[in-house]
Amino acid sequence: MLLPVLITVVASIVGHRLFAEIVTRHEESCWRKKTREYYSAVARQSAVVRASQQSSSRITQTVQNKPADLESVQNSDRWKGWRRVGVKSIVDESPDCRSFVFAPLDGKQFPRFLGGQSILVQLSDPSGKPVSRCYSLSSGPDEPHYRITVKRVPGGKLSNLLHDTIRVGDEVEIQSPRGRFHYSADLSAPLNLIAAGIGITPMVSMLFQSLSERLDREVNLFYQLRDASNAPFLAPLRRLADSLPETCRFRLHVWYSRPSAEDVGYDFETGRITAEKLLEQLGHEDGEFLLCGPNEFMTELASGLVVHGVNESKVKFESFGGKLTGPGAIAVPASDITQSTTTGQSFQVQFSGSEKTATWVSETQTLLDIAEQLEIPVTSGCRAGDCGACIQKLNRGSVRYLCEPECEVEPGDCVLCIAHPTSDVEIDA
């Protein structure tokens, strides 16, 4: 009697298997097919049937997954530097968003990560110059592969390289997953994930992890879109929400700013998410609130949540490059910026390898900003002190960091993307 119950429960938490099925089938079709027609075919193949074929030992192991913490994951089997991986599959999630699934080439498994973390990806442009960027992982932490979902950005070097040149079987270089954008280990509190557009990618990963840890945790996913015509992962998320048992407390809240006639008949709210409307739907201010999306979306919503009663320490969003401050900004807390500035001072910044020099005078300008202005070939990725791609030797002088680096920093090294000089400096670049 117990085994059928366990089978039913596990069938509800294998969201990533549903996504894997979608990946396989979608490779054989074109994104231009109507979304509803495509996913109605997927829906006919029950996730419950597939999951029921798993062994009872696997079922027990899955149900008893325990929450991972940042320290244990960061100290696991992470590798240093770049690692070549193969492109296992490519899927068009929407007209301008494409998923790339990476698999190991060296026979070694990928280390586990936390939902919300990102990896640094590097390719060479047509001239042979390396181009790198950080992308959030959209796969589940327990999957054997890594997946990123990339939106084509006009003028974006790496996003266009990935969309235009990478094919199944190609190889790219990546670095280990890193980052602090993740929910806490307290699984009893509600988890509120809030995304706009391509900001859905880390939320999908966190959702998979949360469902694998505890089915009865209250999890709310708010998804802001223009309409359903360009909505990465929306259809499978709806399918997943519909397939979960009533005892599961996951709820999907979809918002369309400009719904089309074809959207009629589906459950959604019209307009833009505001803190007041969001809390009205929730009915409480409890738990964590994690946001990902355009800068204005995150800053306004984070501030609004705090104004309407949410504890500021429970609001989080990732500020790449440290340009955003205020409630929820993870990369550069406002207090750190205040302590790190040197108002009214200027310092000479010398790049010995390139034989170029500039004067630092702006409190909003990092050493990486100066290097890029001087067209010095320095690799960069996260722009938040996480990936370590921009680390260079500091031959002389001293610096102050806008936030504590997440990457490993050897004595005498400098993380350019979060560094301000506190004296004249010489950098080996």
C-alpha positions, 0 to 999 in steps of 0.5 A, a space after each residue: 500500500 505504501 509503495 503506490 503512494 510513494 510512486 505517486 508522490 515522486 511522480 509529482 516532483 520530477 519536474 526536470 524529467 518532464 523538462 527533459 522530455 520536452 527538450 527531446 521532443 522540441 528538438 524535432 519541431 520548430 518553435 513556430 508551432 503553436 505553443 498550446 498544440 505542441 504541449 498538448 501532445 506532451 501532456 498526453 504522456 503522463 509523468 506519473 506513468 514514467 515515474 512509476 517505473 522507478 525502483 522503490 529504492 530510488 523512490 525512497 532516496 528521492 523523497 528523502 532528499 535533504 536541503 543543501 547549504 551554500 558552504 557544503 556545495 561550495 566545498 564539494 567537487 568544484 574544479 578550478 579554472 576552465 573545463 571543456 564540455 560538450 553540447 548535448 542538446 539545444 532547445 528553442 524555448 521561445 523565439 529569442 530564448 534557447 537552452 544549451 545542455 552541457 555534458 562532461 567530456 572527461 568522464 567525471 560527473 558535474 558537481 552538484 550546485 544550488 538552484 539560483 547559481 550560475 556558470 561562466 561560459 566562454 567561446 572564441 569570437 571569429 577573430 579568435 578572441 575569447 568572450 565570456 559571460 555568466 548565465 544562470 543554470 536552469 537545470 535541476 541540481 540533481 540532474 547529470 547535466 548543466 543547462 543554461 537558457 540564453 536570450 538573444 540580446 541585440 549587440 550581445 557578443 556571447 548570446 549571439 555567438 551561442 545562438 548563431 554558431 553553436 551546434 549539438 556536438 560542439 564544445 565550449 568552456 565553462 567554470 564551476 557553478 558559483 553565486 549566493 543567489 539561493 533560498 535559505 535552508 529553512 524549508 518550513 517558511 514560504 518560498 516566493 519566487 518572482 521573475 520577469 522574462 528571462 529572469 525565470 531561469 534561476 527560478 526554474 532551478 530553485 523550483 526543482 530543488 525545492 520540490 525535491 526537498 519537500 512537497 508540502 512547502 508553500 512555494 509561489 512562482 510569480 511570472 511577469 510576461 508580455 503575453 504567451 507568445 514569448 514565454 520561456 518555460 511557461 507551458 511546462 510550468 503550467 503542466 507541472 503545476 497541474 500534475 502535482 497533487 493537492 497536498 503539494 503547495 506549489 502555485 504558479 501566478 502568471 501576469 501578462 502586461 499585454 495579453 493577446 486574444 489567444 491567451 483567453 481561457 488560460 489563468 492569468 492576471 492582467 497588468 504588471 506585478 506590484 508589491 501590493 498586488 503580489 502580497 494581496 494574492 499571497 495573503 501574507 508577508 511571510 517567507 523569502 522573496 527572491 527576484 530576477 528580471 530587469 533592473 527596474 523590475 527588481 529594484 521597484 518590487 524589492 523596495 515595495 515589498 519592504 514598504 508593505 511590511 516584508 522583512 528587508 533581510 528576506 528580500 533578495 535579488 542579484 545585482 550583476 556588476 554592483 550597479 544596483 543597491 537597496 533592499 535585496 541587492 546581494 552583490 553590493 549591499 549599500 553599507 559596503 558601498 559607503 564603507 568602500 568609497 574614497 570621496 574626493 580622491 584620485 589614484 593612478 592605475 597602471 597596467 604594466 603588461 599593456 603599458 597603459 595608464 589611467 586616473 581613477 576618480 569615480 566612485 562608481 568605476 571599478 578597475 575592470 571598468 578602467 581596463 575595458 575603457 583602455 581596451 585591455 584584453 581582460 576576461 570578465 564574466 559575472 561582474 560581481 566577484 563570483 566567477 574569478 574570471 577577471 582576477 589579475 596580479 596586483 604588483 603594487 598598491 592596495 584596493 578595497 572590495 565593494 563586496 566580499 569575493 565569492 571566488 578564490 583569491 590568492 595573495 597578491 591577486 585582485 578581483 578587478 570587477 569589484 575593486 576600487 583602488 585606495 592608492 596608486 596601483 599597478 596591475 599585471 595586465 
